[in-house]
Structure formats: C-alpha cells, structure tokens
Amino acid sequence: MAARNSEIRPIVKLRSTAGTGYTYVTRKNRRNDPDRMVLRKYDPIVRKHVDFREER
C-alpha cells in the first residue's frame, strides 16, 4: 500500500530561483500536477518571497 502511495505522490525538491541554493522538500500529486511545480515561498537567505521551482 505504501509503495503505491509513493508512486502517486513522489518527493520533490523545490530550489530557489534567487540563486541562493536554498531548497524545500515536499510531495506532489502526480495526477493533478504532471508538470513541474512552481511555488512562491520564503527564502531566508535573501529574506524575501521568491519562486521555487521543482528540480529532478
């Protein structure tokens, strides 16, 4: 059962577009979001909200 869940919701890294190298780790639903995810989150290194893009 757990193996099936990890296929649908893989763990992805979100890397800051500010170039600081800061990352968040989250899960996404592959059925609802087949494309790469982009979220606007806080980057503590530059002390701003910036876009974080999914990397593989």
SVG drawing of the C-alpha trace seen along z (x, -y; Angstrom):
<svg xmlns="http://www.w3.org/2000/svg" viewBox="-6 -40 29 42">
<polyline fill="none" stroke="black" stroke-width="0.4" points="0.0,0.0 2.8,-2.4 4.6,-1.7 1.5,-2.7 1.2,-5.9 4.8,-6.9 4.1,-6.4 1.3,-8.9 2.9,-11.4 6.6,-11.5 9.0,-13.6 10.3,-16.6 12.9,-19.3 12.0,-22.9 15.0,-25.1 15.1,-28.9 15.2,-30.9 17.1,-33.6 20.3,-31.6 21.0,-31.0 20.7,-27.2 18.1,-27.1 15.6,-24.2 12.3,-23.0 11.3,-19.3 7.7,-18.4 5.4,-15.9 3.1,-16.5 0.2,-14.7 1.4,-13.5 -2.2,-13.1 -3.2,-16.7 0.2,-18.3 2.1,-16.4 4.2,-19.4 7.0,-20.9 5.7,-22.7 6.4,-26.4 5.5,-27.8 6.2,-31.2 7.8,-30.7 10.1,-32.4 13.9,-32.3 15.6,-33.1 19.0,-33.8 17.7,-36.8 14.9,-37.4 12.2,-37.6 9.4,-35.6 10.7,-34.2 9.6,-31.5 10.8,-28.0 10.9,-25.6 10.8,-21.8 14.0,-20.1 14.5,-16.4"/>
</svg>
